Amino acid sequence: MSLNWLPVRYRVEFKMLLFVFKSLNGLAPSYLNVWLYLTYDHVLLCSAEGEQEEAWLMEAGLATLFDESASDGEDSIVLLSTLTRTQAAAVERRVETLKQTLRKRNKPYSVPDVREIFKPSPASQSKVRDAHKTTHQCWNGAGPDTPGGGADAETDINLEVSFSEQALIYKEGLKVTQPQNEADDRLPDFRVSQDKTGQTRVGDLSAEDMKKVRRLVLIEMSALFDTCGIEVKAHKALKVKVRESGLFGVSLSTLLEQDQRRILGTKVPLILQHLISHIEEQGLDTEGVLRIPGAATRVKAVCHELEHKFYEGMFPWESLKQHDAASLLKLFIRELPYPLLTVEYFNAFISVLKLPTKKQQLQALNLLLLLLPEPNRDTLKALMEFFQRVTDHKDRNKMTLNNVAVVMAPNIFMCKGFRSKISEQQEFAMATGTANIVRLLVRYQNLLWTIPKFVLNQVRKHNMENQRKMNRDRAVKKLLKKMAYDRERASDKQEKNTEAEGGFIRVQAPQFSMVSMAIQLTEDLKASDVLTRFLSQERSLSVKREDLCLYEMGGNIKERCLDEETYIKAVLELNPSAEWVIKSVQH
C-alpha cells in the first residue's frame, strides 16, 4: 500500500511505529530488536531508599557490613573472600549507596569504607587478570585448554566462569548482539559442555550448602544486572487476604503443610499434581488443550466441589472434562495470593528480557530460579515439565511453545495479589514480555535447573576457609585434644590415601546390608559404574536403580549427589578428602 498521499511527517511517524511493531514481535533486523523492548510502570511501590540495600545485604549474609552486632561476622569475611571482581563490585555499590543514604538521614552509622572491604592484594589482582583472560577465551569459543574458537561458541553455555564476568567481556565489545525475539523453531540450541566433575542439579546439595549457594547467586545475579546497566528495584511485600485452608487462593506454604500431613515429603501441591495427571490421562492430543476454556459455570461448580471433596477422596475425577481441568489448573495458579515467581524477584524476572543476548537471559533465569523458595521452585518446575509434554504433541493439539507461553504467562505472572494493583493497559503491555520469559523457561528447562560450576567452586572455597578457621580455633582452645584427634584423623587419612594411591576407592552403603566395598579407580570410572557394581552384588535390594545415588561427602562439600556421568577421578582431584556413599534419594 502506497503512503505517498500522506504528508511527510505522518509517513515518518508511520514508518517509525512500523519499526517498533516489528521489533517487539521479532520481525525486524536483529540490530533493532536488541534495542527495543516493552516497558511498563512498576505495579507496586518500591522499598524506601536505603531499605532495599539493607535487605539485600542481610539476604546475602553480609549484615555485618552495616551492623557490627550481627552474628555472622566471621562467615561474612569468608564469603567476601570467595567473590569475583564483578560480584565484589555489586556488594561495594550497595554498601556505598547505604552509606550515602545514612549520611543523608544524619543517622550514626558504622558502615565500613568500601576500600577497606575490598582492598586488593597482589595475588587477587593476578587472579582477576587470569579470570579476565579465561573469560575472553570462553566468549570466543576457546577455553584454557582449547587452542582456537569454534563455530558453536554462541550456543555454548559456560558454567565455569562467572556470568557477570562474561557479561563484562561482552560489554567491552568482544561479541556481536543476538536478536531478542525469535520464533519457536529459531530459538538457539544452547548446550552445556560436558564436565567430568558432573552436572549439579537443584536438590543435589545439602541444605547447608544450598544456603551458601543462594547467597552467592543473589550477589551474582545483582552483579550481572549491574554489569549490563540494568537497575532492578525490589517491591515491598504484598498485603492481601489469604485463606488459611482449602485449595484455591491458599498460599503454597499452607497447601504443602496440608499435603505433607497426608503424604510425607510432598513437594508439589497435590491438587496441582492431580489436575496435571487428569489432563494427561485424557490425552494431550486434544486440540487447544490449554487454550480452549471450560464452561465458566461448570468450572465454578467443580471448583466448589473440589474444595469439599478433594482431601476426602470423594471427588469424581472420571466426570471431569479435560478443558474444565485445564481451566482449573489455570485458576489454581492465578488464585495464588502471592506470585509463583515471588514478589521479591518479580521485577527481576521481567527485567531479564532487557539483557542484550539470549545467552545472558538464560544465565539470569538460571540464577533467579535458584533464588526462588523451594516450594515455588518445585511447583514451577512441575508446571514447566507439563508444558513441555503438551508441546511435544503440538502436531495434534496445535499447542506450540509460543501458544502455550501466550496462554499461560498471564496466569503465572498475574496472581491474585497483583491483579488489583495494575490496570488492563499495564497487563497488556506486559503480555509479550512475560510470554517470552515462559518460552525460555519451557524451552531450556534442562539447563535452567542446574547449579553453575563456578558457584559450586565458590561454595567449596567457602567450606575450605571455614574448615581452616575452625581448625585454628580448635588449636587455640583444645590443643591437647586436637593433637590426639589429629593423630587419629591422620591415621584414617593415611589409610584412605593409601587405598586411593593403590588404585582403589572405598564406597560406603550404610543403608544396605553391604556396608562398604572397594572399587578399582580408573580414568574412566563413572558414578554409574559404581552403582552398577553395587547392584550386581546387592541382589536382594528392593530399591530401584533410579532411586539410588552415589554421593560425594565431606572435604570441601557437605553432600552432593553425583549424576551418573560424573568421573570419580575428576571429583577426587577436586576434593581429595571426599568420601563416597551410596544411599537412596528422596524425590
N, C-alpha and C positions, 0 to 999 in steps of 0.2 A: 504494500500500500504506500503510495507516494505521500510525502509530507510537504510538498512544495507549496501547497496552498496555505500552510501555517506561517505566521510571522516567524522570523528568525529566532527570536527569543524563546518562543514556545517550542520550536523544533529542538533547540539546545536542551531545554528542560526535559522534553520527552526522551531524548537520547540518554540524558543522564539518569533518568528514572529507569529506563530500559536496562542500562548497565547495572544499576543497583539490583533490579529484579533478577537479572541473570546471575549476578554474583551470589545472591542469597540462595539461589536454587541450584548452584553448581553448574550453570550453563555458560559462564563467562570464562575467559582465559584465566589460567592459574595466578598470573600476576595481579589480577583484580580480585579474585576470590580470597586471596590471603589477607587482603587489607580491609575487606568489608564484611561486617557481621552485625546481627541484630543486637541492640542494647535495650534496656528497659529500666524503669525506676526500681529502686530497692523496694521489696514488698514489705519489709519490716524495718523498724528503727534499728540503726546500728548502735553498738555499745558506745558509751561516752568516751571521750578522748582519754587515753591512758588506761582505761579499764581493759581494753582489748589486749594491750601489751602485757599487763599484769596476768590476765587469764592465760595468755599464750605461754608466758614464761613458767607459770605454775604447771600447765599441762605438759610442757616439755621437760619437767623435772628440774627446772632452773630457778626455783623460787628464791634461792639464796642470793641471786644477783640483785634482788631489791629488798629482801627481808633476811637479815642476818640471823634471825631467830628460827628460820626454817630448819627442819630436822634432816634435810637431805643434802647438807653441805658437802660432805666428802664425796657422795655419789655424783653431785653436780660437777665437781672438779674432774672426776674420772670421765664423765660424759663429755665435757668440753674437750678433753684431750683426744677424743676419737673423731672430732668433727673435721670435715673437709674445709677447704678455703671458702667456698660459697655458703656452706652451712654456717660457718663461723660468722660470715658477713650478715647472714639473716638474723642471728642472735644479736650481733653487735647493733644492727639497725634498730631492733626493738628495745634494747637496753637504752640506747641513746634517745629514742623517742620518749620512753618513760621518764628518763632523767629530765628532759626538757619540759615535759608535762608537769612533773612535780615542782620544778622550779617556777613555772607559771602560776601554780596554785600557792606558791610561797609556803610549801609544807616542808618540814625537815625530812630529809631522805638520806639513805645510805647506799644509793646505787653506785657501784664502783665505776671508776673510769674505764671505758671500753678498751683503752690502750693497755691497761693493766690486765684485763681479762684475756686478751688475745695478743699478748706480747710474743712476737715470733722469735723462734730460736733458729740458728743456722741450719740445724737438722730439718726443722719443719719447712723452712724456705726451700731446701733441697727437695723435700717431698712434694711441695707444690709444683716445682718445676717439672719433676718426673710425672706427676699426675697430669699436668698440662700437656706434656709430650704424648703420654699414653692416650689421653682423650682425643688429641689431634689425630693420632693414628687411627683410633676407632671410628671417628667421624669420616675418615677417608677409606674405610673398609679394611684397614690393616691393624692388627693387634700387635703387642710387643714381640710376638714370635712370628709374625707374618710379614714377609718382605714387601708385599705390594698390596694395593687395594683391589677390590672386586666389584663386579657389576651389581652385586646384591647388597651393597652397603646400605642403600636406602631402606631396605626391608629387614635388616638385621637389628634385633634389639639387644643392645649391650647392657648386661646386668652387672658387670664388674666395675664400671666407673659410675660415680655419682651422676644422676640425671641432671642435676643443676650444673655440674662441671661440664657436661656435654652441651648443655644449653648455652653456657658461656662461650664455648668454642664456636657454636653455631652463630651466636650473636656477633662474633667477630668476623663473620662473613665467609666462613670456610665451606658453606653449603648453600645450594640454591633452595628456594622455598618450594613447598608442595601445595597442591590445591586443597582447599578446606572441605569442600562438599563434593562427594562422588557417588555415583550410582552403586547399588549393591554389588554388581559384578565387577566394579572397578576399584573396590577397596583393596589396598595392598595386602599381599600375603606375608604379613610380618612373621618372623620366626626368631626363636631364641637359639643361639649357637649352643651346641652340646658342651656341657661342662662335666668333667669327670667326677667332680665332687657332688654332683647330683642337683636336681631342682628341689627347692624347698617351697612347699605349698602352705597356704594358710591352714593351720591346725597341726602342722608337723612339729612345732616347737612347744616347749613348756610355757606355762602361764607367766613364769618369772621372766623368761627371755622375751616373750611377746610384749611384755610391758616395756622393755628396753626398745624393742622394735618400734613400738608405737611412738615413743618419744623421738627416736631418730627420724622416723618417717614424717612426723609433724614438722620437724626442723627442715628436712629435705624438701618437703612439699612447699613450704614457705620460701625456701631458697630458690626453688625452681620458678615460682611465680615472680619473686623479686628480680631474678636474673633476666626474666623476659619483660620486666617493666609493667607487670600487671598487679594492681592493688586489689586485694580481696578482703572485704570487711566482713567480720562475723556478726551475726544477729543476736539480739537478746532472746532469751527463752520465750517460747510461745505460752500465752496464758489461755488455755482452752479447758472446757469442761470435759472430763474424762470419765467414762464409765468404769466402775470398779469390778465388773464381772460381765460375762456374756461373750459374744463372738465378734460382732461388728461395732466399730467405734471404741474398741478397747486397745490400750497400748500393748506393744509387743511383749514387754516385760511381764505384764499382768497375764496375757494369754499363755505365755510359756510357763509361768508359775502354775496356772490351772492345768496345763497339759502334762507337766512333769509330775504332778501328783498322781496322774493316771498312768503315764508311761515314762519311766525314769530315763533321763538323758535326751529328751526331746529337744531338738534344736530349731525346728521349723514348726510354726503353729499347725496343729492337727487339722483344723478346718481348711487351711490352705492346701495341705497335703491331700486331703480327701477331694477337694474340688479339682485339683490338677489330675489326680488319678481318675476321677469320674470322666473328665473331658477326654482323657486319653483312651479310656476303656470304650467310650462311644465312637472312637475313631478320629484320627487327626486329618482324614481326607475330606471332611465336611467343608464345603466351600464357605469362606468367610467365618471360620470357626471362632475367631476373637472379634471380628468386625461387626457381624450382624447381632444386634441386641436381642435379648429375650423380651417377652411381653412384660411391660412395666408393672402391671397389676399382679401378674403371676409371680414375678421376681420378688415383689414386696411381700407377698403371702408366703413364699418359700423361705424368705429371709426370716420372717417371724417364726415359722415352723422350725427352722434350724436352731434358732435361739433356745427353743424349749425342748427339742428332742435330740440334739446332736450328741451331747455327752451321755445321754441315757441309752444311746444306740438304737433309738426307735425311729430315726428318720428314714423314710422310704426312698433310698437313693435310686432304686430302679425306675421310679416315676419321674425323676428329674431330667428335663430335656437338656441337651448339650449346650444350646445357646443360652439357656437360663443359667446353667452352671458357669459359663464364661462371664455372663453379666454379674453373677455373684462374686466371682473372683475379682473382677474389676472394682466392684463395690467394696469388697473387703479392703483392698489396697487404698482406695480413695477415702474410706471412712476412718483410716488410722488417724488418731488425734495428732500425731507427730509424723513428719515425713520419713519415709524409709531411708532416705539419704541424710537424715538428721538436719535439724535447724542450724547447727554449728557449721556444717560444711555445705549447706545448700548453695550459697553463693560461689563457693569454690568449684562445685560441680558445674554450675552454669558458666563459670569463667574458663573452663577447660578449652572451650572452642576458640578462645582468644589466642591460644598458643599457636605459633606460626606453622607447625608441621604436625602431621598425623602422628608421627613417632612421639613427639613431645606430649601430644594429647593423651596417647596411650600411657605414657610414663606417669603423667599426672593422675589419670584414672587409677592406675595401679596403686599409687601412694594413697589416694583418697579411700579406696576400698579397704586398705589396711588400717585406716584410721576409724572406720565405722565400728560401732559397738558390735560385739559378736552376734547378738540376735538379729540385728539389722543386716549384717554381712551374710549370715547364713540364709536368711529369708530371701535376700536379693539374689543370692547365688541360685537358690532353688527356682526362682522365677526366671532367671536368665537361661538356665538349663532347659526349662519347659519351653520358653520362647524359641530356643534353638531347635527343639524337637518339632515344634509347629512349623518352622520354616523349612525343615527337612522334607515336608510334604507339600511344598509350595506349588508343585506342578498340578496337584489336585485341589488343594484348598484355596489356591490363589492368594495365600498369605506370604508374600515375600518379606524379606528382612525389613525393607522400608515400610511396608504396610503394617507389620507388627509394631514397629517402633512408633509410627504415627498414631496408632490406636492406643498403645499402652503408655506412652510418655505422659499424657495429661494425668493419668491415674497415679503414676509413680511420683510425679513432681507436684501435683496439686492435691495434697492431702487435705483432710477436713479443716485442720488448723490454718491452712494458708488461704483457702478459697474466700474466706470472709475479709481477707486483708488486701486483695488485689481486684482490679477492675477486669472486665472482659477484654478490653483493649490490651492490657498488660499480659493477660493469659494468652491472647492470640499472638502477641509479639514473641512470647517465649516458646511457642509451639514448635517452630522449625528447629531452634537450637536444642531443645530438650529431646526431640525425636532423633537428632543426630547423635546425641550422647547415648541414648538407648541402643542405637545401631552399633555403636562401638562396644558397648557393654556386652551385647549378644555376640557380635562377630568375633571378638577377641577374648572371650572369657577364659580360654585356656592359658592365655598369657597374663591376664589381669589378677587372677587369684594366686599369685606367687610372691614370694619374698625375694627382692633383688639380692644378688650375692654381695654387693658392696655394703648393704645394710647388715647382712648376716656377719660379714667380716668385722664390721664396727661393733656388733654385739660380742663377737669373740674377743676383740681387743678390750672391750669394756670388762668382760669377765676376767680376763687375764690380769688387768690392772687391779681389779677388786681382790683377786687372789693374792697378788703381791702385797697389797696393803694389809690384808688380813694376816698374812704370814709375818709381816714386820711387827704388827701389833701383838701378835701372839708371842713373838720372840721377846718382846719387852716385858710382857705381863707374866708369862709362864715359861720361862726359859728352860727349866729342868724338864718339865712335862713335854715341851716341844722337842727337846733333844731325843727323848725316848720315842716320841711319836714319829719324828723324822727317821729314826733308825728303822722303825717298823715299816714306814712308808717306803724308805729306800730299799728295804729288803723286798717288799712287794713289787716296787717299780723295777728293781733289778730282775726279778723273776719274769715280769711282763716283757721287759725289753729283751731278755734272753730268749724268750719264746718267740717274740717278733723277729729278732735278729736271726733266729733259727729257721725262719720262713713259715711260722705258724701264728695264728691269732686264736685267742680263747673267746668263744661265744657263749654267753650265759643265757639260760632259758629257765628262770626260777619258777615260772608259772606252770611248767610242764614237768613230766617225770624225768626227762633228760635234763639235768641241771646245767650241764655245760659240755662243750665239745671243742676239740681243737681242729682248726681248718687250715690247710696249707695256703699261705699268702702268695699269690702270683700277681703279675702285672694286669691280668685280665679278670681277676676275681671281682665279681659284682655282688651287690646285695641280693639279687635274685638267685645267684648260685648258692649263697649261704642258706637261704630259705629252702631251696630245693634239697640241699644236703640234709638239712634238719628234718624236713618232712619225710625224706626217704628212710630215716632212722626212727622217727616217731610215728609209726604206722597207725597206732590206736588213737591218734589225735582227732577230736571231734570238731575242731575249729577249721573253717575254710581257709584256703590259701590267701584269698583277698582280705581276710580279717587279721592277717599276721603282718608284722613289720619288723625289720631289723633297725634297732635304734643305736645311734651314736650317743654315748652318755659320758659326762664328766669331762675333765680337761677344761677347754675354753668354751664349752657349751653345756647347758644343763641337760637338755634332752632334745634329740632331733630324729624324727622318723625319716629314714632314708628311702628315696624312691628306688625302684628295682634296678635302674640303670646306673646307679652310683658305683664307682670303682673304689673298692675298700682301701687300696694303697694310696690313692689320691687324698682320701679323707684322713688317713693315718699320718700323711706328711703334713697336713694342715693342723691336725690335732693329735700329736704323738701320745698324749696321756689318755686318749679316749678308751672307753670300754664298750663292748659290743653285747647288746641284749636283745633277744627275741621275745616279743610279747604281743598280745592281741591288741588291736586298735578299736577304739570306741567310735563308731561312725555317728 
